[in-house]
Amino acid sequence: MKKTIIFLAGLAVMLVFPVIALRAAETDTVLTVWNMPSSADEKQLQVWNEEKAAFEKMFPGVKVNGISREYKPQEFVSVMASGKGPDVVHVPISAIPSMAKFGFLAVLNEETDTWTQKDYMPSIMWDAVKMDNKIYGIPYDSYFTTLFYRKDIFEKCGIRQAPQTWQDIIIYSEAINKKMPGTWGMALSPDMSTFIDFIWQAGGDIYARGEVNLNNNGVVKALQFWHSLKWKYNVMPPQNIFYESDVEQLFAAGKIAMMPGVAKRLPVMSRRYGLDMANVEIVPLPQGDTGIKAWHAGGEAFIINAGITAEKKKLAWEYVKNTISPLTQLSRFMRMKELNMIIFPGDFSCATNLVNRPEFANIKGLITFAHAEPTYHKWPMIKEDFNRYVLEKIFINADVDYGQVLNDFMERVKKEYNE
């Protein structure tokens, strides 16, 4: 990363915002943009509509057709293949490789070569949207996997600091369950997006020289730890399989004290499950028994439809630049404060991160230990299979043979994905 991530207001003074005149041919142009908040998110929708109106005022004759539709892999492939996809949408950066492989995404090297904001974004985010030196996405927001813990539960159990190691998770969980029967230390869902952090913390890796390898000592150690939480130490609730929504509900209800997560999920948990944000602390994930600190960087990136005209592509690029610009970001930050909205770093461009604010002191510097998921177009499918054929087994089977499970899985990968 060429420059240190700095606070939003600091970037605003550097803004030189281009206002371009639209040619007559662009009059009454409709730009279709997904990711508009739903009517259920009243304040988010209000902020979005205000930004939309500001953009339309800047470009007379242009109308932004906002659609409340999020990225869903199969649905997105279908709509893009039909030629009816959005002009602009932000998608998980993990989706970029496969979408680029299908030819759905416009190459944006020419647009970004002279873009001043490029150097303010962490290089790890650019690495995630670049294949064969071609840029297919513009990093939008960013997140790092962290640990959430319930301060109220910790206080009742006399626990005075956040867990620093895997062993602390076990010790704290046992103390919590003893002090508060029916309340558990942690629940985990069979999800590689979370499990991958534990692989790195165990000293393992999963991708090198164009090949996926999920049968190594780091993977085995991480599996053993997850399995031990469930079957050896009994610090997880008795249900075998928990999915993301299950874990979030348990945490919101105070039935579990800790969970891995990303900050942008907390407002969702507050809205859907009544989570009291005053009871939540956000800290880095505990390090593995190797002493390695590691967590993964993720986020979303704007993509522009490769199938639109050159003129509309220019307009789509102006929309992306405007949305990510320091002025828009600062304006959004101030508006959210006026509306008493919950604010997290992930609400903003990764070029205008808020980690330097005092309320996020606990997670400042996370980028130092960040890793990126493989930029491999088959990785999303391999992840889903790993969830189903490996992670679910360790939660269901108390006597699982890790070696056999991983050998069987890698044979499946070689057969189905030509690895």
N, C-alpha and C positions, 0 to 999 in steps of 0.2 A: 504494500500500500504506500503510495508516494507521499501522501499527506495524512496527518493525524485527523481522525474524525473529530469534528468540533461542533460546538452547540449551534443550534438552528439560527439564532439571531446573528451569530458571527458570520455565517455564510451569506445572510441576507444582504449585507453591505457590499458583497462582491458581485451582486447580480447585475448583469447587463442583459435586459430582456428584449429580444428582437420582436418588433411588431412588423409583420409582413403584410403587404397589400395583396388582397385576393384578386385574381383576374376574373373577368366577367364569367368565364367558363365555370368558376367555382361557386358562383352565386346559387343559393338554394341547395348547396351540397349537404347531404345528410351523412353524418359520421356515426356509424353504429358502434356503440361502446357497451360491452358487458360490465359486470361487477357493480352496477348501481345498487346501493343498499335497498333492502326490501322495506315495505311500509311499516313492518314491525320495528325496524330500527329508526324511529322517528327523527332523532337528533342527527344520526349519521346521514340519513337521507336529506335532512335540511342542509347540512354542510355540503354534501355532494351537489345538491341543486344550486346552491349559491356559487360554487366553483364552476359549474356548467354554465350558468348565466354570465359569469365574468368572461369565460372563454368565448361564448357566442357574441358578447359585446365587442370583444377584441377583434373578432373575425365576422363582420356583418355578412349576412346571407348564409352563414353556416349554422346548421341545426345539429345538435348532439342528440341522437336517439339512444337514451339510456335504457338498458334492459337489466332487470334484476335476475341475473343468471350467473352462476358460478361455474368454474371449470370442473367437469366430471369427465374422466378420460374417454370412455366409450362414446358418450354423447357428443363430446367435442370433436372427436375424429369423424363421427357421422356427419355433423353439421358442416364441418370444414370440407369434407370430401364432396358434399352436395353442392358446394359453392354458395352456401347461405350463411357462412360464418360471419362473425363480427369483424369490423375493420380493426378494432383495437380491443385488447382484453389483457388482463394480467393473470398469469397462470403460475403454479408452483415451479420453481426453477428446476426441480427434478423432472418435470414434464418436457423441458426444452429439447433434450436430445432426441426423444422419439418423435416429437412433433416436427422437428427439423428434418429428420430422416424421411418423414412422409412428404416433405416438400411444402408444408403448410405455412412456414414462417419466412417472412422477408428477411434478407440479409441486410444488416444495418451498419456495416463498417464505414461506409461513406458518410452516414449521418453522424456517427460518433467520433470520427477522426478529429474534428475540430470543435467538439462539444466541451465547453469548459468544465461542466460538472463531472465529466468522466473520471478525472483524477482524484475526486473527493470520495469516490466509492471504493470500498475495500476490494483489493485484487481478488480475494477469494470469491466474491460475488460475480466478478467478470469471468473468472475461470469456469463458473457453473453455467454460463450462457454462451460459451464459445466452443465451437467444434471445428477442427481443422482451420484454425485462425479466422473463422467466420463468426461474426457476432449475430446471434439470432434473437436476442432479448435484451431489454434494458432493465437492470435491477431496479425494483420498485421499493419494496420494504425488505427488512432483514430481521432475522430472529436467531437466537441461540437457545439450544435446549438448556433449561435450568431446572432447579428443584424448587417446588412450592412446598412450604410447610405451614401448618396451622399453629400460629403463635399461641392461641388460647389453649390448645391441647398440650403444647410443650410446657407452658406455664403451670398448668394443673399437675403435670407429671414431674415438675422440678427440673426440666431440661433447659439449660441456660444458653446454649449456643447451637448453631446449625451443624448438622453432621459434616465431617470433613473427609471421611473415608467410607468404604463399603462396610467395614466393621462397625462403624458408628451407626449405620442404618440398622444393623442387626441389634445392637445394644439398645438403641433408642426404642426400636419397635417392641422389643421384649418388655422394656420398662413401661411403655404405654399400655400394652395389652394387660399387664399385671395390675397397673394402677386403675385402668379404665376398661374393665371387661366389656367386650363388644365393640371396642374401638381398636383399630389395627394400625400397624406402622405404615404399611404401603400396599397399594394394589398396582399391578402391572398388566398391561394388555399385550397380546401377542402381536407386536408391531415392530418391524425392523427399523422404522424411523426413530424409535427410542432405543432399541436394543443395540443399534450400531455404535452409539456412544460408549456403551459398556465394552464392546469389542476393542475400541481404541484405547480405553482406559486399562484394559488387560494386556496392552502391548501388541495387539493384533492389527491386521489390516485386511481389506477384502478385495482390493482391486489394484493390479499392477500390470504394466505392459499390455494393456488391452484385454486382460483376463480377470474374471471374477473368481476368487478363491474363498469359499466359506467353510473350508475344512482345515483349520489351523489352530494352534494352541490358544491364541487370543479368543477365538470364537468358542472353543471348548470351555475356557475359564469363565467367560461371560455367561454361558449356558449353565454352568455349575452354580454360579452365584444366584442367578434368577431361580433356578430349581430349588436351591437350598432355602431361599426365602419362603417358598411355598411349602416344601415337604420336610425340611430338617428343622427349621426354626419356627415354623408355623406362625409367621408374623403377618400373613396375608389373610383376608377373609376366606371362608371355606369354599365359596363358589369357585369352580375350576377356571372358567374362562370369563375374563372381563374385557369389554371393548372400550374404546375411548369414552363414549358417553357414560358407561357404567362407572368408570374410574372418576370422571368429573362429578357425577352425582354423589358418589360416596364421599369425595373430598368436600363438596359443598355442604353436605349434611353432617360433616364432622365425624364420619365413620372410619376414615383413614386420616393419618396425620401428615403424610408426605406423598408426593407424586411428581414424576418428571413431567415437564410441560414447557410450553412457550408462552410468553407473556400475553400475546394477543388472544389467547383462549380465555383469559380471566374475565374480560367483560362479557363474553358469551356465557360463562358459568354463572356470573352474577345475574344476568338477565334471565337465563333459562331455569336455573336451579336455586336462585336466591342466595348465592354465596356472598357472605359479608366480607368485603375487601379489607376491612380493618383487621381481620383475623389472619391475613395472609402475608407471608414474607417470601421474597424471591431471592434465592442465593444460587451460586454455582453448583453444579452436580458434584457430589463427593468424588474424590479420586479413587482409582482402583488400588488393589493391594500392591501394585507395582510402583505406586507413587505418581503415576501418570495422570495429569489433568487433561481431559479431552471432552469435547462436546461438539455437536455438529451445527454448522451454520446452514441456514435455509432461508426461505423467503419466497417472494413472488417477483416475477419480471413481466414488464409489458412486452407484448409481441404485436407485430403488425402483420395482417393477413397478406400472404404473398400473392394472392389472386386479385388484389385491387389494382386500380389504375395508378400510373406514376404520379398523377396530380393528387389523387386521394391519399397516396402514400405520404406525400409531402405534408398534407394537412394532418394526417394521423401522427406524423413525427412532431409537428407543432403542438398537437394535443398532449403527447407524451412529455415533451419538454416543459410545457406549461404546468402540467400536473406535478412534475417533480421539481420544478424551479424553487429556489429558496424563498422567493416572495410568496408563492402559493403555499408552501409548507409552513412558513411563519404565520401566514394569515390563518391557515387551518388550526395551527396550535393555539393561537389567540382566540379563535372562534370556539374551539372546544372548551377552553377555560371559561369563556363567557357562558356557555351552555351547561357548565358543571358536569362535563363528560369525563369519564375515566380515561386517562391518558397513559399510553405505554409507548416505549421506543418504537415498537413495531408498527405504530400508526403512521410513521413518517418514512420518507425516503432514506435509504441507507447512506446517502450522502449528507444527510442532515440529522444524524442520530442524536438522541437525547441522553445518551449514557453519561454525559458529564454533569447532568443535573443531580443535585444532592439526593433526591429520592431514589435514584438508581445506583447509588454508590456501591451497593453489594455486588452488582454485576458489571461494574466498569472493568474493562480489560479482558472481557471474555474472548474477544477476537484473537488474542495471543495464542489461545489453545484451541482454536476452531479448526475443524476439518470439513471438507465438502464431500457430499455423496458422489459416487462415480458418474461421470458424464458419458454414460453408455446407454444407447437407445433401448436396450433390453432390460436395463436395471429395474424399472418399475414393475415389470412382470416377474422378475426373479425375486424381488422383495415380497410381492404378494404370495408367491409359492413358499418362500421361507417362513412367512407367518403361518401358513396353513400346515405345512409338512414338518416343520421343526418346532417353532415356538409354541404352537398349540399343544404339541405332544408333551413338552416338558411340564405344562400345567396340568395335564390330564393324567400322566403316568408317573407315579412315584418312583418307579424302577427303570426309568428310561436309560437306554444305552446311547450315550452321546455320540460315540464314535460311529456306531452303526447308522444312527439317524443322519449324521452328516455325510457319511459315505453314500447312503441311499440318495440323499438330496443332491449331491454333486453329480451322481450318475443321471439323475433327472435333468439337471441343468445341461449337462453335455448332450443329452439326447434331444431335449426340446429346444435348446437355445444355441446348439452347435458350439458350445464352449470347448 
